[in-house]
Amino acid sequence: MSDQQDHSYHYNRGGMYAFMFSMVLVFSFFFYLVAIHKGVDLDEKVVDPHAPQAENAAPAFDINSVKEPWVSTPELVAYGKKQFETNCSMCHGPEGKGDGPAGQGLKPPPRNLVEGKWTQGVGAIAHFKVLEHGIPGSSMPSFGQLKAADRWALVQFVQSITQNKGNDTPAQIAEFAKTAK
C-alpha cells in the first residue's frame, strides 16, 4: 500500500511543479510591473489636425476669447465651419446642400442651407433659435447642449454659405444675443 501512495505522489509532483512555476512567473511579472517598469505616459499632447503646423504660425483660434460671437469675422466663420463638419455635415452634407449620408433616409429631408428655403424664419436670430430648440416634427434636433458661442459660430458659417441671409440688423442681433444662452 505504501508503494501505491509513493506512486501517486510521483504523478502529483508534476502538477505541483507546474503550479509553482506559474506562481513564480506571475509574481515575477507583477514585480516587474510594480518595481521595474516605468508605466505608460498618459500625458498626451492632443493636436488639432486642422491647426496650422508651422512653427511660427498664428495661435489656434479660441472661441472663449470672442466677446461678441454674433459679429461675423473670418476666424469665427472658419471655426463655425469646423463645428458644422463635426455636428451638421452628416445630415446637411459637407457643403450644406442637404445631401449628407445620414440625411438620406430622413423625412422630411435635411434643409439645403445654401438655397435657404427657411421654414422657421430668415436671418441669424432665427437660425440661432433653431440651433437652440430644434424644429419640432422634423429630424432637426436641438443643439442646445453646445455653448452659445459655438452655436453663434455655426450661425456665422451658415450665413456665409446661404443665398437667403435675411435682414436682421446688427443692433437686433446684439439685443437678442444678450438674452440668448
Secondary structure as UniProt FT lines:
FT   HELIX           2..31
FT   HELIX           32..36
FT   TURN            49..50
FT   TURN            55..56
FT   HELIX           63..65
FT   TURN            69..70
FT   HELIX           74..87
FT   HELIX           89..92
FT   TURN            94..95
FT   HELIX           101..103
FT   TURN            104..105
FT   TURN            113..116
FT   HELIX           124..133
FT   TURN            136..137
FT   TURN            144..145
FT   HELIX           148..161
FT   HELIX           170..179
//
